[in-house]
Amino acid sequence: MINVFHIVSGKTWGGAEQYAYDLASRLRHDPDFYTEVVCRKTPAVLNRFRQLELPISILPLKGMADIDSPTRLARLLRKGLNIVHVHSVSDAFTAMWARRISENQHGTRIVMTVHGIDRPRDNYLYRKIYKSVDLFVFVSQMAHDAFMGHVRKRDQYKALVLRDSVIPAAPDAATPVIDLRSKLGLSPEQALIMFHGRLCHEKGIDVALRAITQLDKRSYHLVVMGTGQPKFLTQLKGFIVANQLVRNVTLLGFRDDVQQLIAQCDFGVLPAVAPEPLGIANLEYMMQGKAHITTNNGAQHEYVRDGKNGLLVSPNNIFPLAAAIKGLIEDPAARRRLGEQARADFNAHLNYDAFYHTMTTQYRQ
């Protein structure tokens, strides 16, 4: 049996936390692995991981100045075959020192998933950390190129591009899903458009709102799921009121039933302004067989083929976005064609079973 320790040091729930959560949820049912989560005593993260009913070790995880965390982590690594899976350079530093203190260096491997597209720091300490990592996993080719192009050649052979994926939500009979069309009073002719994700300029929700002001208000309704900083949310609500979009835009806030609600929409709009290292939200529309519009400045172009399984537009530009939205509103056949191909591509290349198989194969090696 291989022991897998997921170190998650974030204070808020984000992409890296969800990545670790999904992977741990699958590993706990795999008889070849023992799984434990290592995190801070932060309610937003700790309480979510407790839902998995897995062993959890609570450590300070305060970065490179933290001496306590490596010492305590080392106690978990003293015996057996161990994988320490980290999601940041500071946690890789913790794992590096814990492995050395444990005196089980030959039985412990460090895996680091790189979720961003930032250029890595390059100094003596960081080069030591990169050297200590046994496998770098990149969520996209774009993430790989941004990172590995700036590290020493001897570290480049340890790289694997493995796109994250989405686990289909299990049906919950105890919690009925709302019927959006009925609740919103939409006619069959009105398109139900959806945006979900963090509400901020980087994700482009403000761009989407500006774009729909160019459209016939009788033709659509936009449902927005997610939350963000209070100041930004106030600005969004003010824009909706000022542009007479109150009857056309519904803010649902944070939802646990995102996948079930996506299944009800006609298509999605995800016009990210900042380049996406992967774009998990895009994969959720593809999994549900829904057409979606996204931007061409991030890793989306690695799996979204413009006009084949989705639509790509330039970022932070309301006019091509409005034209793409208008086109899908007026062409239900195109929505179905794009959605069917998106589902086929997801099932063939992007599904979670394929991701899990590759990841656990790397663990075993």
C-alpha positions as a Markdown table, in Angstrom:
| # | Residue | x | y | z |
|---|---|---|---|---|
| 1 | Met | 0.0 | 0.0 | 0.0 |
| 2 | Ile | 1.2 | 3.5 | -0.8 |
| 3 | Asn | 0.5 | 6.4 | 1.6 |
| 4 | Val | -0.6 | 9.6 | -0.1 |
| 5 | Phe | -0.5 | 12.8 | 1.9 |
| 6 | His | -2.2 | 15.8 | 0.2 |
| 7 | Ile | -0.8 | 19.1 | 1.6 |
| 8 | Val | -3.3 | 21.9 | 1.2 |
| 9 | Ser | -2.2 | 25.2 | 2.8 |
| 10 | Gly | -4.7 | 27.6 | 1.3 |
| 11 | Lys | -6.9 | 29.8 | 3.6 |
| 12 | Thr | -9.8 | 29.9 | 1.1 |
| 13 | Trp | -11.5 | 27.3 | -1.1 |
| 14 | Gly | -10.1 | 27.5 | -4.7 |
| 15 | Gly | -9.0 | 25.4 | -7.6 |
| 16 | Ala | -6.1 | 23.7 | -5.8 |
| 17 | Glu | -8.3 | 22.8 | -2.9 |
| 18 | Gln | -11.0 | 21.3 | -5.2 |
| 19 | Tyr | -8.3 | 19.4 | -7.1 |
| 20 | Ala | -7.0 | 17.8 | -3.9 |
| 21 | Tyr | -10.6 | 17.2 | -2.6 |
| 22 | Asp | -11.6 | 15.3 | -5.8 |
| 23 | Leu | -8.5 | 13.3 | -5.9 |
| 24 | Ala | -8.7 | 12.4 | -2.2 |
| 25 | Ser | -12.4 | 11.4 | -2.6 |
| 26 | Arg | -11.4 | 8.9 | -5.3 |
| 27 | Leu | -8.3 | 7.6 | -3.5 |
| 28 | Arg | -10.2 | 6.8 | -0.3 |
| 29 | His | -12.0 | 4.0 | -2.2 |
| 30 | Asp | -8.9 | 2.6 | -3.8 |
| 31 | Pro | -7.4 | -0.3 | -1.8 |
| 32 | Asp | -3.9 | 0.4 | -3.1 |
| 33 | Phe | -3.7 | 3.7 | -1.3 |
| 34 | Tyr | -3.9 | 5.1 | 2.2 |
| 35 | Thr | -5.0 | 8.8 | 2.0 |
| 36 | Glu | -4.5 | 11.6 | 4.5 |
| 37 | Val | -5.1 | 15.3 | 4.1 |
| 38 | Val | -2.7 | 17.9 | 5.7 |
| 39 | Cys | -4.1 | 21.4 | 6.0 |
| 40 | Arg | -4.4 | 24.4 | 8.3 |
| 41 | Lys | -7.1 | 24.9 | 10.9 |
| 42 | Thr | -9.0 | 27.1 | 8.5 |
| 43 | Pro | -12.8 | 26.5 | 8.7 |
| 44 | Ala | -13.4 | 27.2 | 5.0 |
| 45 | Val | -11.0 | 24.4 | 4.0 |
| 46 | Leu | -10.9 | 22.1 | 7.0 |
| 47 | Asn | -14.7 | 21.7 | 7.2 |
| 48 | Arg | -15.0 | 20.8 | 3.5 |
| 49 | Phe | -12.3 | 18.1 | 3.8 |
| 50 | Arg | -14.0 | 16.7 | 6.9 |
| 51 | Gln | -16.9 | 15.7 | 4.6 |
| 52 | Leu | -14.6 | 13.0 | 3.1 |
| 53 | Glu | -14.3 | 11.3 | 6.5 |
| 54 | Leu | -10.5 | 10.9 | 5.9 |
| 55 | Pro | -7.7 | 11.2 | 8.4 |
| 56 | Ile | -6.7 | 14.9 | 8.6 |
| 57 | Ser | -3.5 | 16.3 | 10.2 |
| 58 | Ile | -3.6 | 20.0 | 11.1 |
| 59 | Leu | -0.3 | 21.8 | 10.7 |
| 60 | Pro | 0.6 | 25.5 | 10.7 |
| 61 | Leu | 1.8 | 25.4 | 7.1 |
| 62 | Lys | 3.1 | 29.0 | 7.2 |
| 63 | Gly | 5.7 | 28.7 | 4.5 |
| 64 | Met | 9.4 | 28.6 | 4.5 |
| 65 | Ala | 9.9 | 30.2 | 7.9 |
| 66 | Asp | 7.8 | 27.5 | 9.5 |
| 67 | Ile | 10.0 | 25.0 | 11.3 |
| 68 | Asp | 7.2 | 23.1 | 13.1 |
| 69 | Ser | 5.3 | 21.8 | 10.1 |
| 70 | Pro | 8.3 | 19.9 | 8.5 |
| 71 | Thr | 9.1 | 18.3 | 11.9 |
| 72 | Arg | 5.5 | 17.1 | 12.5 |
| 73 | Leu | 5.0 | 16.0 | 8.9 |
| 74 | Ala | 8.2 | 13.9 | 9.1 |
| 75 | Arg | 6.6 | 11.7 | 11.7 |
| 76 | Leu | 4.1 | 10.6 | 9.1 |
| 77 | Leu | 6.8 | 9.7 | 6.6 |
| 78 | Arg | 9.1 | 7.6 | 8.7 |
| 79 | Lys | 7.9 | 4.2 | 7.4 |
| 80 | Gly | 6.5 | 2.7 | 4.2 |
| 81 | Leu | 6.1 | 4.1 | 0.7 |
| 82 | Asn | 4.9 | 7.7 | 0.7 |
| 83 | Ile | 3.7 | 10.3 | -1.8 |
| 84 | Val | 3.5 | 13.9 | -0.6 |
| 85 | His | 1.4 | 15.7 | -3.1 |
| 86 | Val | 1.7 | 19.5 | -2.8 |
| 87 | His | 0.2 | 22.4 | -4.7 |
| 88 | Ser | 2.6 | 25.3 | -4.1 |
| 89 | Val | 6.4 | 25.9 | -3.9 |
| 90 | Ser | 6.2 | 26.7 | -0.1 |
| 91 | Asp | 4.5 | 23.4 | 0.6 |
| 92 | Ala | 7.1 | 21.6 | -1.6 |
| 93 | Phe | 9.7 | 23.2 | 0.8 |
| 94 | Thr | 7.9 | 21.8 | 3.8 |
| 95 | Ala | 7.8 | 18.4 | 2.1 |
| 96 | Met | 11.5 | 18.6 | 1.2 |
| 97 | Trp | 12.5 | 19.1 | 4.8 |
| 98 | Ala | 10.0 | 16.7 | 6.2 |
| 99 | Arg | 11.4 | 13.9 | 3.9 |
| 100 | Arg | 15.0 | 14.7 | 5.1 |
| 101 | Ile | 14.1 | 14.7 | 8.8 |
| 102 | Ser | 12.1 | 11.5 | 8.4 |
| 103 | Glu | 15.2 | 9.5 | 7.4 |
| 104 | Asn | 13.0 | 7.7 | 4.8 |
| 105 | Gln | 14.2 | 9.6 | 1.8 |
| 106 | His | 14.2 | 6.5 | -0.5 |
| 107 | Gly | 10.6 | 5.7 | 0.5 |
| 108 | Thr | 9.1 | 9.2 | 0.0 |
| 109 | Arg | 8.4 | 11.0 | -3.2 |
| 110 | Ile | 7.2 | 14.6 | -3.7 |
| 111 | Val | 4.6 | 15.4 | -6.4 |
| 112 | Met | 3.9 | 19.0 | -7.1 |
| 113 | Thr | 0.9 | 20.1 | -9.2 |
| 114 | Val | 1.4 | 23.5 | -10.8 |
| 115 | His | -2.0 | 25.2 | -11.2 |
| 116 | Gly | -0.9 | 28.6 | -12.4 |
| 117 | Ile | 0.9 | 30.2 | -15.4 |
| 118 | Asp | 3.2 | 32.5 | -13.5 |
| 119 | Arg | 7.0 | 32.5 | -14.2 |
| 120 | Pro | 8.8 | 30.6 | -11.4 |
| 121 | Arg | 11.3 | 32.3 | -9.2 |
| 122 | Asp | 14.9 | 31.4 | -9.8 |
| 123 | Asn | 17.4 | 31.6 | -7.0 |
| 124 | Tyr | 19.5 | 29.2 | -5.0 |
| 125 | Leu | 16.7 | 28.2 | -2.5 |
| 126 | Tyr | 14.1 | 27.7 | -5.2 |
| 127 | Arg | 16.4 | 25.6 | -7.4 |
| 128 | Lys | 17.0 | 23.3 | -4.4 |
| 129 | Ile | 13.2 | 23.0 | -4.0 |
| 130 | Tyr | 12.7 | 22.2 | -7.7 |
| 131 | Lys | 15.4 | 19.6 | -7.5 |
| 132 | Ser | 13.7 | 17.9 | -4.6 |
| 133 | Val | 10.4 | 17.5 | -6.5 |
| 134 | Asp | 10.2 | 14.0 | -8.1 |
| 135 | Leu | 7.4 | 14.9 | -10.4 |
| 136 | Phe | 5.9 | 18.2 | -11.7 |
| 137 | Val | 2.3 | 17.8 | -12.8 |
| 138 | Phe | 0.9 | 20.7 | -15.0 |
| 139 | Val | -2.8 | 21.3 | -15.5 |
| 140 | Ser | -2.2 | 22.4 | -19.1 |
| 141 | Gln | 0.5 | 22.7 | -21.8 |
| 142 | Met | 0.4 | 26.5 | -21.2 |
| 143 | Ala | 1.2 | 26.0 | -17.5 |
| 144 | His | 4.0 | 23.6 | -18.4 |
| 145 | Asp | 5.6 | 26.1 | -20.9 |
| 146 | Ala | 5.3 | 29.0 | -18.5 |
| 147 | Phe | 7.1 | 27.1 | -15.7 |
| 148 | Met | 9.5 | 24.7 | -17.4 |
| 149 | Gly | 10.9 | 27.2 | -19.8 |
| 150 | His | 12.6 | 29.0 | -16.8 |
| 151 | Val | 14.0 | 26.1 | -14.8 |
| 152 | Arg | 17.2 | 24.1 | -15.3 |
| 153 | Lys | 17.2 | 21.4 | -17.9 |
| 154 | Arg | 18.0 | 18.7 | -15.4 |
| 155 | Asp | 14.5 | 19.3 | -13.9 |
| 156 | Gln | 12.6 | 19.2 | -17.1 |
| 157 | Tyr | 12.5 | 15.5 | -17.5 |
| 158 | Lys | 10.3 | 15.3 | -14.4 |
| 159 | Ala | 7.4 | 17.1 | -16.1 |
| 160 | Leu | 3.9 | 15.7 | -16.9 |
| 161 | Val | 1.1 | 17.6 | -18.5 |
| 162 | Leu | -2.1 | 16.2 | -17.1 |
| 163 | Arg | -5.3 | 18.2 | -17.3 |
| 164 | Asp | -7.5 | 18.1 | -14.3 |
| 165 | Ser | -11.2 | 17.1 | -14.8 |
| 166 | Val | -14.6 | 17.2 | -13.3 |
| 167 | Ile | -16.3 | 14.4 | -11.3 |
| 168 | Pro | -20.0 | 14.1 | -12.2 |
| 169 | Ala | -22.1 | 15.1 | -9.2 |
| 170 | Ala | -24.0 | 12.2 | -7.6 |
| 171 | Pro | -27.8 | 12.7 | -7.6 |
| 172 | Asp | -29.3 | 13.8 | -4.3 |
| 173 | Ala | -32.9 | 12.8 | -4.0 |
| 174 | Ala | -33.2 | 14.6 | -0.6 |
| 175 | Thr | -32.4 | 17.9 | -2.2 |
| 176 | Pro | -34.7 | 18.6 | -5.2 |
| 177 | Val | -33.1 | 20.8 | -7.9 |
| 178 | Ile | -35.0 | 24.0 | -8.7 |
| 179 | Asp | -36.6 | 24.3 | -12.2 |
| 180 | Leu | -34.9 | 27.5 | -13.4 |
| 181 | Arg | -37.2 | 28.1 | -16.4 |
| 182 | Ser | -40.3 | 27.7 | -14.2 |
| 183 | Lys | -38.9 | 29.8 | -11.4 |
| 184 | Leu | -37.9 | 32.6 | -13.7 |
| 185 | Gly | -41.0 | 32.5 | -15.8 |
| 186 | Leu | -39.2 | 32.1 | -19.1 |
| 187 | Ser | -40.9 | 31.4 | -22.4 |
| 188 | Pro | -39.7 | 28.5 | -24.6 |
| 189 | Glu | -38.3 | 31.1 | -27.0 |
| 190 | Gln | -36.0 | 32.7 | -24.5 |
| 191 | Ala | -32.5 | 31.4 | -24.2 |
| 192 | Leu | -31.3 | 30.5 | -20.7 |
| 193 | Ile | -27.7 | 31.6 | -20.5 |
| 194 | Met | -25.4 | 30.7 | -17.6 |
| 195 | Phe | -22.2 | 32.0 | -16.0 |
| 196 | His | -20.6 | 30.4 | -13.0 |
| 197 | Gly | -17.4 | 31.0 | -11.1 |
| 198 | Arg | -15.7 | 33.6 | -9.0 |
| 199 | Leu | -17.3 | 37.0 | -9.6 |
| 200 | Cys | -14.4 | 39.3 | -10.4 |
| 201 | His | -13.1 | 41.2 | -13.4 |
| 202 | Glu | -10.5 | 38.4 | -14.1 |
| 203 | Lys | -13.3 | 35.9 | -14.8 |
| 204 | Gly | -15.1 | 38.4 | -17.1 |
| 205 | Ile | -18.6 | 38.6 | -15.6 |
| 206 | Asp | -18.6 | 42.4 | -16.0 |
| 207 | Val | -17.7 | 41.9 | -19.6 |
| 208 | Ala | -20.6 | 39.5 | -20.1 |
| 209 | Leu | -23.0 | 42.0 | -18.6 |
| 210 | Arg | -21.7 | 44.8 | -20.8 |
| 211 | Ala | -22.1 | 42.5 | -23.8 |
| 212 | Ile | -25.7 | 41.6 | -23.2 |
| 213 | Thr | -26.7 | 45.2 | -23.2 |
| 214 | Gln | -26.2 | 45.0 | -27.0 |
| 215 | Leu | -28.9 | 42.3 | -27.3 |
| 216 | Asp | -32.7 | 42.2 | -27.5 |
| 217 | Lys | -33.9 | 41.9 | -23.9 |
| 218 | Arg | -36.8 | 39.7 | -25.0 |
| 219 | Ser | -34.5 | 36.9 | -26.2 |
| 220 | Tyr | -32.5 | 35.8 | -23.2 |
| 221 | His | -32.1 | 35.5 | -19.4 |
| 222 | Leu | -28.7 | 35.3 | -17.8 |
| 223 | Val | -28.2 | 33.3 | -14.6 |
| 224 | Val | -25.1 | 34.0 | -12.6 |
| 225 | Met | -23.7 | 31.6 | -10.0 |
| 226 | Gly | -20.8 | 32.5 | -7.7 |
| 227 | Thr | -19.7 | 35.1 | -5.3 |
| 228 | Gly | -17.0 | 37.7 | -5.0 |
| 229 | Gln | -15.7 | 40.7 | -3.0 |
| 230 | Pro | -18.6 | 42.9 | -1.7 |
| 231 | Lys | -17.4 | 46.0 | -3.5 |
| 232 | Phe | -17.3 | 44.2 | -6.8 |
| 233 | Leu | -20.7 | 42.7 | -6.2 |
| 234 | Thr | -22.2 | 46.1 | -5.4 |
| 235 | Gln | -20.8 | 47.4 | -8.7 |
| 236 | Leu | -22.3 | 44.5 | -10.6 |
| 237 | Lys | -25.7 | 45.1 | -9.0 |
| 238 | Gly | -25.5 | 48.8 | -9.8 |
| 239 | Phe | -24.7 | 48.1 | -13.4 |
| 240 | Ile | -27.7 | 45.7 | -13.7 |
| 241 | Val | -30.1 | 48.3 | -12.3 |
| 242 | Ala | -28.6 | 51.2 | -14.3 |
| 243 | Asn | -28.9 | 49.3 | -17.6 |
| 244 | Gln | -32.4 | 48.0 | -16.9 |
| 245 | Leu | -31.3 | 44.3 | -16.7 |
| 246 | Val | -33.2 | 43.4 | -13.6 |
| 247 | Arg | -35.6 | 41.3 | -15.5 |
| 248 | Asn | -32.8 | 39.7 | -17.5 |
| 249 | Val | -30.2 | 38.8 | -15.0 |
| 250 | Thr | -30.5 | 36.6 | -11.9 |
| 251 | Leu | -27.7 | 36.4 | -9.3 |
| 252 | Leu | -28.0 | 33.0 | -7.5 |
| 253 | Gly | -24.9 | 33.3 | -5.3 |
| 254 | Phe | -22.8 | 30.3 | -4.4 |
| 255 | Arg | -24.5 | 27.0 | -5.2 |
| 256 | Asp | -23.6 | 23.4 | -4.4 |
| 257 | Asp | -25.8 | 22.1 | -7.3 |
| 258 | Val | -23.9 | 23.8 | -10.1 |
| 259 | Gln | -23.8 | 20.8 | -12.4 |
| 260 | Gln | -27.6 | 20.1 | -12.0 |
| 261 | Leu | -28.3 | 23.7 | -12.9 |
| 262 | Ile | -25.9 | 23.8 | -15.9 |
| 263 | Ala | -27.9 | 20.8 | -17.3 |
| 264 | Gln | -30.9 | 23.2 | -17.6 |
| 265 | Cys | -29.2 | 26.0 | -19.5 |
| 266 | Asp | -29.1 | 26.5 | -23.2 |
| 267 | Phe | -25.4 | 27.5 | -23.2 |
| 268 | Gly | -22.7 | 29.0 | -21.0 |
| 269 | Val | -20.7 | 32.2 | -21.2 |
| 270 | Leu | -17.2 | 32.2 | -19.6 |
| 271 | Pro | -15.4 | 35.3 | -21.0 |
| 272 | Ala | -12.3 | 35.2 | -18.8 |
| 273 | Val | -10.1 | 38.4 | -19.1 |
| 274 | Ala | -7.1 | 36.9 | -17.3 |
| 275 | Pro | -5.5 | 33.9 | -19.0 |
| 276 | Glu | -6.9 | 30.6 | -17.5 |
| 277 | Pro | -4.3 | 28.0 | -16.6 |
| 278 | Leu | -7.0 | 25.4 | -17.4 |
| 279 | Gly | -10.6 | 26.5 | -17.0 |
| 280 | Ile | -12.5 | 23.8 | -15.0 |
| 281 | Ala | -15.8 | 25.7 | -15.4 |
| 282 | Asn | -15.5 | 25.2 | -19.2 |
| 283 | Leu | -15.2 | 21.4 | -18.7 |
| 284 | Glu | -18.4 | 21.4 | -16.7 |
| 285 | Tyr | -20.4 | 22.7 | -19.7 |
| 286 | Met | -18.6 | 20.1 | -21.9 |
| 287 | Met | -19.4 | 17.3 | -19.6 |
| 288 | Gln | -23.1 | 18.3 | -19.6 |
| 289 | Gly | -23.2 | 18.5 | -23.4 |
| 290 | Lys | -23.7 | 22.2 | -23.4 |
| 291 | Ala | -22.3 | 24.7 | -25.9 |
| 292 | His | -20.3 | 27.5 | -24.3 |
| 293 | Ile | -18.5 | 30.7 | -25.3 |
| 294 | Thr | -15.0 | 31.4 | -23.8 |
| 295 | Thr | -11.9 | 33.4 | -24.5 |
| 296 | Asn | -8.8 | 32.5 | -26.5 |
| 297 | Asn | -6.1 | 33.9 | -24.2 |
| 298 | Gly | -5.6 | 31.0 | -21.9 |
| 299 | Ala | -5.4 | 27.2 | -22.0 |
| 300 | Gln | -9.0 | 26.9 | -23.2 |
| 301 | His | -7.8 | 26.7 | -26.8 |
| 302 | Glu | -6.0 | 23.4 | -25.9 |
| 303 | Tyr | -9.4 | 21.6 | -25.7 |
| 304 | Val | -12.0 | 24.1 | -27.1 |
| 305 | Arg | -12.0 | 24.0 | -30.9 |
| 306 | Asp | -13.7 | 27.2 | -32.2 |
| 307 | Gly | -16.9 | 26.3 | -34.1 |
| 308 | Lys | -16.5 | 22.6 | -33.3 |
| 309 | Asn | -17.2 | 22.1 | -29.6 |
| 310 | Gly | -17.4 | 25.7 | -28.4 |
| 311 | Leu | -16.8 | 29.3 | -29.4 |
| 312 | Leu | -13.7 | 31.3 | -28.8 |
| 313 | Val | -13.6 | 35.1 | -28.7 |
| 314 | Ser | -11.0 | 37.7 | -27.8 |
| 315 | Pro | -10.9 | 38.8 | -24.1 |
| 316 | Asn | -12.4 | 42.0 | -22.7 |
| 317 | Asn | -14.1 | 42.9 | -26.0 |
| 318 | Ile | -17.9 | 43.1 | -25.7 |
| 319 | Phe | -18.7 | 43.2 | -29.5 |
| 320 | Pro | -17.4 | 39.8 | -30.6 |
| 321 | Leu | -18.8 | 38.4 | -27.4 |
| 322 | Ala | -22.2 | 39.9 | -28.0 |
| 323 | Ala | -22.2 | 38.6 | -31.6 |
| 324 | Ala | -21.3 | 35.1 | -30.4 |
| 325 | Ile | -24.1 | 35.2 | -27.8 |
| 326 | Lys | -26.6 | 36.5 | -30.3 |
| 327 | Gly | -25.6 | 33.7 | -32.7 |
| 328 | Leu | -26.3 | 31.0 | -30.2 |
| 329 | Ile | -29.5 | 32.6 | -29.1 |
| 330 | Glu | -30.8 | 32.5 | -32.6 |
| 331 | Asp | -29.5 | 29.1 | -33.6 |
| 332 | Pro | -30.7 | 26.2 | -31.4 |
| 333 | Ala | -29.4 | 23.7 | -33.9 |
| 334 | Ala | -25.8 | 25.1 | -33.5 |
| 335 | Arg | -26.1 | 24.9 | -29.7 |
| 336 | Arg | -27.0 | 21.3 | -29.9 |
| 337 | Arg | -24.3 | 20.5 | -32.4 |
| 338 | Leu | -21.6 | 22.2 | -30.3 |
| 339 | Gly | -22.9 | 20.6 | -27.1 |
| 340 | Glu | -23.0 | 17.1 | -28.5 |
| 341 | Gln | -19.4 | 17.4 | -29.8 |
| 342 | Ala | -18.3 | 18.9 | -26.5 |
| 343 | Arg | -19.7 | 16.0 | -24.6 |
| 344 | Ala | -18.1 | 13.5 | -27.0 |
| 345 | Asp | -14.7 | 15.2 | -26.6 |
| 346 | Phe | -15.0 | 15.3 | -22.8 |
| 347 | Asn | -15.8 | 11.6 | -22.6 |
| 348 | Ala | -13.0 | 10.7 | -25.0 |
| 349 | His | -10.2 | 12.8 | -23.7 |
| 350 | Leu | -11.0 | 14.9 | -20.7 |
| 351 | Asn | -13.0 | 12.7 | -18.3 |
| 352 | Tyr | -12.0 | 12.2 | -14.6 |
| 353 | Asp | -11.4 | 8.4 | -14.9 |
| 354 | Ala | -8.6 | 9.1 | -17.4 |
| 355 | Phe | -7.1 | 11.7 | -15.2 |
| 356 | Tyr | -7.3 | 9.4 | -12.1 |
| 357 | His | -5.8 | 6.5 | -14.0 |
| 358 | Thr | -2.8 | 8.5 | -15.2 |
| 359 | Met | -2.2 | 10.1 | -11.8 |
| 360 | Thr | -2.3 | 6.8 | -9.8 |
| 361 | Thr | 0.0 | 5.2 | -12.4 |
| 362 | Gln | 2.5 | 8.0 | -11.6 |
| 363 | Tyr | 2.0 | 7.4 | -7.9 |
| 364 | Arg | 2.8 | 3.7 | -8.3 |
| 365 | Gln | 5.9 | 4.4 | -10.4 |
